[in-house]
Amino acid sequence: MPIKSVNIIAQNKNASAPVLWRLGRLYHVVTNVTDARVSDEIAFVKADIEGSSSQIASAVAYLHNLGLLTDTLDDTSLPAAIPADPESSVSRANNITVRLNTVTSSQSDIPLLYRIGRDYEIVVNILEAEYSHETGGYLLIDLSGPLGEIQRAIAYIHTTGVHIDARQRSVTDFSNL
């Protein structure tokens, strides 16, 4: 399958939007973060997008329409309208923020955020990052969705060997108390 590297630069509201998660949901492309510097005001993410040629073209056009790419595109390749945000279709009743730290450089090859967003009914959003494919680093991510799905996603992350550190002490709805 073809792979295209993109440099995404976002400010203000787009810096806090789950853009990579949207690419997987809207265009069914695999995204793998290779470099990221994300703060409250600005986000720089270099990612590899993998899929069919038409899926990649649609995903890149979407990013371009949002004003997140500096590359110029032929206007005929752009979709007529930006699709509605898919996160509105996911119940976001629960929210947990976790920090992911890589332990080995081989963990950088796993498209972890894509897999979590694809396999579990949760929205994944990068809040903060200092990450490089070569040296690893950390991603502070927000997981929103039904509690059971968040717990399953966290259990999956544990199986990858990536170190996960939750901001909250426990993830529960306290229904068993």
Sine and cosine of phi, psi and omega as CSV:
sin_phi,cos_phi,sin_psi,cos_psi,sin_omega,cos_omega
0.00,0.00,0.58,-0.82,0.03,-1.00
-0.92,0.39,0.48,-0.88,0.06,-1.00
-0.76,-0.65,0.70,-0.71,0.06,-1.00
-0.81,-0.59,0.75,-0.66,0.09,-1.00
-1.00,0.01,0.71,-0.71,0.02,-1.00
-0.77,-0.64,0.53,-0.85,0.12,-0.99
-0.95,-0.31,0.93,-0.38,-0.03,-1.00
-0.98,-0.19,0.82,-0.57,0.04,-1.00
-0.83,-0.56,0.88,-0.48,-0.06,-1.00
-0.78,-0.62,0.54,-0.84,0.07,-1.00
-0.76,-0.65,0.33,-0.94,0.09,-1.00
0.82,0.58,-0.80,-0.60,-0.12,-0.99
-0.91,0.40,-0.55,0.83,0.03,-1.00
-0.93,0.36,-0.43,0.90,0.03,-1.00
-0.94,0.35,-0.38,0.92,-0.01,-1.00
-0.96,-0.28,0.17,0.99,0.02,-1.00
-1.00,-0.02,0.52,-0.85,0.01,-1.00
-0.98,0.18,0.91,0.42,-0.15,-0.99
-0.90,0.44,-0.73,0.68,-0.02,-1.00
-0.90,0.43,-0.63,0.78,0.05,-1.00
-0.88,0.48,-0.67,0.74,0.01,-1.00
-0.87,0.49,-0.64,0.77,-0.02,-1.00
-0.86,0.51,-0.66,0.75,0.03,-1.00
-0.92,0.40,-0.66,0.75,-0.03,-1.00
-0.96,0.29,-0.69,0.72,-0.08,-1.00
-0.99,0.17,-0.63,0.78,-0.16,-0.99
-0.87,-0.49,0.00,1.00,0.08,-1.00
0.84,0.55,0.62,0.79,0.07,-1.00
-0.98,-0.20,0.50,-0.87,0.08,-1.00
-1.00,0.05,0.79,-0.62,0.04,-1.00
-0.90,-0.43,0.70,-0.72,0.04,-1.00
-0.76,-0.65,0.88,-0.48,-0.01,-1.00
-0.95,0.31,0.80,-0.60,0.04,-1.00
-0.94,-0.33,-0.33,0.94,0.04,-1.00
-0.34,-0.94,0.65,-0.76,-0.01,-1.00
-0.45,-0.89,0.69,-0.72,0.16,-0.99
-0.70,-0.71,0.96,-0.28,-0.08,-1.00
-0.78,-0.63,0.73,-0.68,0.08,-1.00
-0.72,-0.70,-0.14,-0.99,-0.01,-1.00
-0.89,0.46,-0.58,0.81,-0.13,-0.99
-0.98,-0.18,-0.45,0.90,-0.09,-1.00
-0.59,-0.81,0.53,-0.85,0.02,-1.00
-0.74,-0.67,0.75,-0.66,0.17,-0.99
-0.84,-0.54,0.87,-0.50,0.02,-1.00
-0.73,-0.68,0.82,-0.58,0.14,-0.99
-0.98,-0.21,0.82,-0.57,-0.07,-1.00
-0.68,-0.73,0.51,-0.86,0.16,-0.99
-1.00,-0.09,0.76,-0.65,0.04,-1.00
-0.94,-0.35,0.82,-0.57,-0.04,-1.00
-0.85,-0.52,0.69,-0.72,0.02,-1.00
0.17,-0.99,-0.24,-0.97,0.08,-1.00
-0.95,0.31,0.26,-0.97,0.00,-1.00
-0.86,0.52,-0.66,0.75,-0.02,-1.00
-0.95,0.32,-0.59,0.80,0.05,-1.00
-0.90,0.44,-0.71,0.71,0.01,-1.00
-0.89,0.45,-0.70,0.71,0.00,-1.00
-0.87,0.50,-0.67,0.74,0.02,-1.00
-0.91,0.41,-0.67,0.74,0.01,-1.00
-0.90,0.43,-0.68,0.74,0.02,-1.00
-0.91,0.41,-0.66,0.75,0.04,-1.00
-0.89,0.46,-0.64,0.77,0.04,-1.00
-0.87,0.49,-0.74,0.67,0.03,-1.00
-0.87,0.49,-0.65,0.76,0.02,-1.00
-0.91,0.42,-0.69,0.72,0.02,-1.00
-0.88,0.47,-0.52,0.85,0.05,-1.00
-0.98,0.21,-0.13,0.99,0.00,-1.00
0.98,0.19,0.45,0.89,-0.07,-1.00
-0.99,-0.16,-0.13,0.99,0.01,-1.00
-0.90,-0.43,0.59,-0.81,0.04,-1.00
-1.00,-0.02,-0.26,0.97,0.02,-1.00
-0.92,0.38,0.49,-0.87,0.07,-1.00
-0.99,-0.11,0.60,-0.80,0.01,-1.00
-0.86,-0.50,0.43,-0.90,0.15,-0.99
-0.93,0.38,0.83,-0.56,-0.08,-1.00
-0.85,0.52,-0.39,0.92,0.00,-1.00
-0.94,0.33,-0.31,0.95,-0.01,-1.00
-1.00,0.02,-0.09,1.00,-0.05,-1.00
-0.99,0.11,0.68,-0.73,0.08,-1.00
-0.91,0.40,0.42,-0.91,-0.07,-1.00
-0.91,0.42,-0.60,0.80,-0.06,-1.00
-0.65,-0.76,0.45,-0.89,0.08,-1.00
-0.98,0.18,0.81,-0.58,-0.03,-1.00
-0.91,0.42,0.36,-0.93,0.03,-1.00
-0.89,0.46,0.48,-0.87,-0.01,-1.00
-0.92,0.40,0.84,-0.54,-0.06,-1.00
-0.94,0.34,-0.26,0.97,-0.02,-1.00
-0.91,0.42,-0.31,0.95,0.04,-1.00
-0.93,0.37,-0.32,0.95,0.00,-1.00
-1.00,0.05,-0.10,0.99,-0.01,-1.00
-0.96,-0.26,0.77,-0.64,0.08,-1.00
-0.90,0.43,0.84,-0.55,-0.04,-1.00
-0.92,-0.38,0.71,0.71,-0.07,-1.00
-0.91,0.41,-0.52,0.86,-0.03,-1.00
-0.84,-0.54,0.45,-0.89,-0.06,-1.00
-0.57,-0.82,0.77,-0.64,0.07,-1.00
-0.66,-0.75,0.64,-0.77,0.03,-1.00
-0.96,-0.28,0.78,-0.63,0.01,-1.00
-0.77,-0.64,0.44,-0.90,0.06,-1.00
-0.94,-0.34,0.81,-0.59,0.05,-1.00
-0.97,-0.24,0.79,-0.61,0.04,-1.00
-0.86,-0.52,0.77,-0.64,0.06,-1.00
-0.98,0.22,0.55,-0.84,0.01,-1.00
-0.96,-0.28,-0.62,0.79,0.03,-1.00
-0.81,-0.59,0.38,-0.92,-0.01,-1.00
-0.93,0.38,-0.42,0.91,0.00,-1.00
-0.92,0.39,-0.37,0.93,0.03,-1.00
-0.93,0.37,-0.29,0.96,0.02,-1.00
-0.94,0.34,-0.29,0.96,-0.03,-1.00
-0.99,0.11,-0.16,0.99,-0.03,-1.00
-1.00,0.04,0.84,-0.55,0.08,-1.00
-0.98,0.21,0.92,0.39,-0.16,-0.99
-0.86,0.51,-0.75,0.67,-0.03,-1.00
-0.90,0.44,-0.61,0.79,0.04,-1.00
-0.89,0.46,-0.74,0.68,-0.04,-1.00
-0.89,0.45,-0.64,0.77,0.02,-1.00
-0.90,0.44,-0.71,0.71,0.00,-1.00
-0.93,0.38,-0.50,0.87,-0.01,-1.00
-0.99,0.14,-0.68,0.73,-0.16,-0.99
-1.00,0.06,-0.28,0.96,-0.06,-1.00
-0.78,-0.63,0.56,-0.83,-0.01,-1.00
-0.99,0.17,0.90,0.43,0.03,-1.00
-0.70,-0.71,0.38,-0.93,0.10,-0.99
-0.99,-0.14,0.76,-0.66,0.00,-1.00
-0.92,-0.39,0.79,-0.61,-0.03,-1.00
-0.68,-0.73,0.73,-0.68,0.06,-1.00
-0.99,0.14,0.84,-0.54,0.02,-1.00
-0.99,-0.12,-0.60,0.80,-0.05,-1.00
-0.44,-0.90,0.54,-0.84,0.00,-1.00
-0.38,-0.93,0.52,-0.85,0.18,-0.98
-0.56,-0.83,1.00,-0.03,-0.21,-0.98
-0.59,-0.81,0.63,-0.78,0.08,-1.00
-0.65,-0.76,0.63,-0.77,0.00,-1.00
-0.86,0.51,-0.59,0.80,-0.05,-1.00
-0.96,0.27,-0.66,0.75,-0.12,-0.99
-0.94,-0.35,-0.16,0.99,-0.05,-1.00
0.99,0.15,-0.45,-0.89,-0.02,-1.00
0.61,-0.80,-0.56,-0.83,-0.03,-1.00
-0.69,-0.72,0.40,-0.92,0.14,-0.99
-0.75,-0.66,0.78,-0.62,0.13,-0.99
-0.99,-0.15,0.92,-0.39,-0.09,-1.00
-0.86,-0.51,0.41,-0.91,0.03,-1.00
-0.94,-0.34,0.79,-0.62,0.05,-1.00
-0.92,-0.38,0.86,-0.52,-0.01,-1.00
-0.82,-0.57,0.71,-0.71,0.03,-1.00
0.38,-0.93,-0.21,-0.98,0.05,-1.00
-0.89,0.45,0.59,-0.81,-0.09,-1.00
-0.83,0.56,-0.71,0.71,0.00,-1.00
-0.86,0.51,-0.63,0.77,0.01,-1.00
-0.92,0.39,-0.65,0.76,0.03,-1.00
-0.89,0.45,-0.69,0.72,0.01,-1.00
-0.89,0.45,-0.66,0.75,0.04,-1.00
-0.91,0.42,-0.65,0.76,0.02,-1.00
-0.90,0.44,-0.68,0.74,0.03,-1.00
-0.90,0.44,-0.66,0.75,0.05,-1.00
-0.87,0.49,-0.66,0.75,0.05,-1.00
-0.88,0.47,-0.71,0.71,-0.01,-1.00
-0.85,0.53,-0.64,0.77,0.03,-1.00
-0.86,0.52,-0.56,0.83,-0.03,-1.00
-0.95,0.32,-0.31,0.95,-0.03,-1.00
-0.99,0.13,-0.26,0.97,-0.06,-1.00
1.00,0.03,-0.12,0.99,0.09,-1.00
-0.93,0.36,0.72,-0.70,-0.01,-1.00
-0.97,0.24,0.79,-0.61,-0.02,-1.00
-0.87,-0.49,0.73,-0.68,-0.03,-1.00
-0.77,-0.64,0.93,-0.38,-0.04,-1.00
-0.99,0.12,0.59,-0.81,0.08,-1.00
-0.95,0.31,-0.60,0.80,0.06,-1.00
-1.00,0.02,0.46,-0.89,-0.02,-1.00
-0.95,0.30,-0.57,0.82,0.01,-1.00
-0.59,-0.81,0.41,-0.91,0.04,-1.00
-0.91,-0.42,0.99,-0.15,-0.04,-1.00
-0.49,-0.87,0.36,-0.93,0.10,-1.00
-0.98,-0.21,0.10,1.00,0.06,-1.00
0.88,0.48,0.38,0.92,-0.03,-1.00
-0.95,0.30,-0.31,0.95,-0.03,-1.00
-1.00,-0.09,0.15,0.99,0.00,-1.00
-1.00,-0.05,0.00,0.00,0.00,0.00
